[in-house]
Amino acid sequence: MDEDQALPHMLATPCKFSEDAQALGVNQDHTIIVFDKFGIYASPRLRLVFKAMGHDKVAVLNGGLPARRATGPTNSPRTSGASKQLGNFVANFRPEVFCDAESVREAMQSPDYAIVDARSAGRFKGTAPEPRAGLRGGHIPRAVNMPFDSVLDQGVMRPANELKTIFDSHSLAAKRLIFSCGSGVTACVPALAAELIGVTDIKVYDGSWSEWGARHDLPVTTD
């Protein structure tokens, strides 16, 4: 997360991410498993950030800690905090994993792209208030609504056949997908679901509605 940005949860610079990862003892050859305290929520974002920084050996613990603990107390993961030894991780930035507002504006005009909004139906339609002040209600024109929790079942990722049905219901087959949400976090949940059913052309709009909803030069609709 880039704390110098005005927008929330923005992607850190490769230099800052490398420093933070090294401080946690992360090495170039590590296989990393990320997880949430409750179900699946922010862990897909961290996974995607690692991928954007050039690290592919990273996975999400399906169902998070509750699902892991349900397997029995003797199998619960144990952590001892950050490593006292610096890691050697160095980011190899892949800018194509995330995109900006201008890329979304261009994609909005192309039939090859689909923009997937992971916010709730009420926020998508502009009938529910935005949690952040100063944001307009509604959504990006031509976007489809896929609330992030629709691909989950009690915090666990749905089976591939159910995920495919959800994506097919929005006519997303053969589309290049851009995922958006409130601040670029929960958009990564359906983005992960898309990967699980074999979709490869995926981006996440980093600024998401925190940027789009605040910029009056960008179009908004409630249709």
C-alpha positions in Angstrom: 0.0 0.0 0.0 1.3 3.4 -1.0 0.6 5.7 2.0 1.8 8.7 0.1 -1.2 8.5 -2.3 -4.4 10.4 -1.6 -6.4 7.4 -2.7 -6.8 4.4 -0.3 -5.0 1.1 -0.7 -3.0 2.1 -3.8 -0.2 -0.1 -5.1 3.1 0.6 -3.4 6.2 1.4 -5.5 8.4 -1.6 -6.3 11.1 -0.1 -4.1 8.8 0.3 -1.1 7.3 -3.2 -1.6 10.7 -4.8 -1.7 11.7 -3.1 1.5 8.5 -4.2 3.3 8.8 -7.8 2.0 12.5 -7.9 3.0 11.6 -6.7 6.5 9.2 -9.6 6.8 11.9 -12.0 5.8 10.6 -12.8 2.4 13.1 -14.4 0.0 13.0 -14.7 -3.8 12.6 -18.5 -3.6 9.8 -18.5 -1.0 6.4 -20.0 -1.7 3.9 -17.7 0.0 0.5 -18.5 1.4 -1.7 -15.5 2.2 -4.9 -15.7 4.3 -7.6 -13.7 6.0 -8.8 -13.8 9.5 -12.3 -14.3 8.3 -13.0 -16.2 5.1 -11.7 -14.6 1.9 -11.5 -10.8 1.7 -8.1 -9.0 1.4 -5.8 -12.0 0.8 -6.5 -12.1 -3.0 -5.3 -8.5 -3.2 -2.0 -9.3 -1.5 -1.6 -12.3 -3.8 -2.1 -10.1 -6.9 0.3 -7.5 -5.5 3.0 -10.1 -5.2 2.3 -11.2 -8.8 2.5 -7.6 -9.9 5.9 -7.4 -8.2 7.1 -10.5 -10.1 6.5 -13.2 -7.6 4.3 -16.1 -8.9 4.7 -18.6 -6.1 1.9 -17.2 -4.0 -1.5 -18.7 -3.1 -4.6 -17.8 -1.1 -5.7 -20.1 1.8 -9.3 -20.9 0.7 -11.7 -20.0 3.5 -9.0 -18.3 5.6 -8.2 -19.2 9.2 -11.8 -20.4 10.0 -11.6 -23.1 7.3 -8.1 -24.0 8.3 -9.0 -24.3 12.0 -12.0 -26.4 11.1 -9.6 -29.2 10.0 -8.6 -29.6 13.7 -6.6 -27.8 16.3 -3.5 -29.9 15.7 -3.4 -28.7 12.1 -3.9 -25.0 12.7 -1.2 -22.8 11.2 1.4 -21.4 13.6 3.1 -18.1 13.2 5.9 -16.6 15.1 5.8 -13.0 13.7 8.1 -11.4 11.3 11.5 -12.9 10.6 14.4 -11.3 12.5 16.5 -11.8 9.4 16.0 -9.6 6.3 14.8 -11.4 3.2 16.3 -10.9 -0.2 13.1 -10.3 -2.2 13.5 -7.7 -5.0 10.4 -6.7 -7.0 10.4 -7.2 -10.8 7.4 -5.0 -11.5 4.7 -6.1 -14.0 2.6 -3.0 -14.8 0.1 -5.0 -16.8 -1.5 -6.6 -13.6 -3.1 -3.3 -12.5 -4.5 -0.4 -14.6 -5.5 3.2 -14.2 -8.5 5.3 -15.0 -7.4 6.2 -18.5 -7.1 2.5 -19.3 -10.6 1.9 -18.0 -11.9 4.8 -20.1 -10.4 3.3 -23.2 -11.7 -0.2 -22.3 -15.2 1.2 -21.8 -15.3 2.0 -25.5 -14.1 -1.5 -26.7 -16.4 -4.5 -27.2 -13.4 -6.7 -26.4 -13.4 -5.6 -22.8 -15.8 -6.1 -19.9 -15.6 -4.1 -16.7 -16.6 -6.1 -13.6 -17.7 -4.1 -10.5 -17.4 -6.1 -7.3 -19.3 -3.6 -5.1 -22.8 -4.4 -3.7 -25.8 -4.1 -6.0 -27.0 -1.0 -4.0 -23.8 0.9 -4.5 -23.6 -0.2 -8.2 -27.1 1.2 -8.8 -26.6 4.3 -6.7 -29.4 3.4 -4.3 -27.1 2.8 -1.4 -24.7 5.4 0.0 -21.0 5.2 -0.6 -18.9 4.7 2.6 -16.4 7.4 1.5 -17.4 11.0 1.5 -17.6 12.9 -1.8 -18.2 10.0 -4.1 -21.0 9.9 -6.6 -23.4 7.0 -6.7 -23.6 4.6 -9.6 -21.1 2.8 -11.8 -18.8 2.9 -14.8 -20.8 2.8 -18.0 -21.1 -0.7 -19.5 -19.8 -2.3 -16.3 -21.5 -5.4 -14.9 -22.2 -6.0 -11.3 -20.6 -9.1 -9.6 -20.5 -8.5 -5.8 -17.3 -10.0 -4.5 -19.2 -12.3 -2.1 -21.3 -13.8 -4.9 -18.3 -16.0 -5.8 -18.0 -17.2 -2.2 -20.0 -19.6 -0.1 -19.6 -18.7 3.6 -16.2 -17.3 3.0 -15.0 -20.1 0.8 -14.4 -19.9 -2.9 -17.2 -21.6 -4.8 -16.4 -24.7 -7.0 -15.3 -24.0 -10.5 -18.5 -25.1 -12.1 -20.5 -22.6 -10.0 -18.0 -19.9 -10.8 -18.3 -20.6 -14.5 -22.1 -20.3 -14.2 -21.7 -16.9 -12.5 -19.3 -15.6 -15.2 -21.4 -17.0 -18.0 -24.5 -15.3 -16.6 -22.8 -12.0 -17.3 -21.7 -13.0 -20.9 -18.1 -12.6 -20.0 -16.8 -15.5 -22.1 -13.9 -14.5 -24.3 -13.8 -11.0 -22.9 -10.7 -9.2 -21.5 -11.7 -8.4 -17.9 -11.0 -5.3 -15.8 -12.2 -5.7 -12.2 -13.1 -2.7 -10.0 -14.6 -2.2 -6.5 -14.5 0.5 -3.8 -10.7 0.8 -3.4 -9.1 -2.0 -5.4 -9.2 -4.7 -2.6 -12.4 -6.8 -3.0 -12.1 -6.5 -6.9 -9.3 -9.1 -6.5 -11.8 -11.7 -5.2 -13.7 -12.2 -8.4 -10.4 -11.6 -10.3 -9.1 -14.7 -8.5 -12.3 -16.6 -9.3 -11.8 -15.7 -13.0 -8.3 -17.2 -12.8 -9.6 -20.4 -11.2 -11.8 -21.0 -14.3 -9.1 -20.4 -16.7 -9.4 -16.7 -17.6 -6.0 -15.2 -18.3 -6.6 -11.6 -19.6 -7.3 -9.9 -16.2 -6.5 -6.5 -14.8 -7.6 -4.7 -11.6 -8.4 -1.0 -11.6 -6.2 0.2 -8.7 -8.0 3.5 -8.0 -11.4 1.8 -8.4 -14.5 3.8 -7.3 -12.5 5.9 -4.8 -11.0 7.5 -7.9 -13.7 7.2 -10.5 -16.5 8.3 -8.2 -14.6 11.4 -7.2 -13.5 12.6 -10.6 -16.2 14.6 -12.3 -14.5 14.2 -15.7 -15.3 10.5 -15.7 -18.8 9.3 -16.7 -21.1 7.6 -14.2 -24.4 5.9 -14.8 -27.1 4.2 -12.6 -28.7 2.4 -15.5 
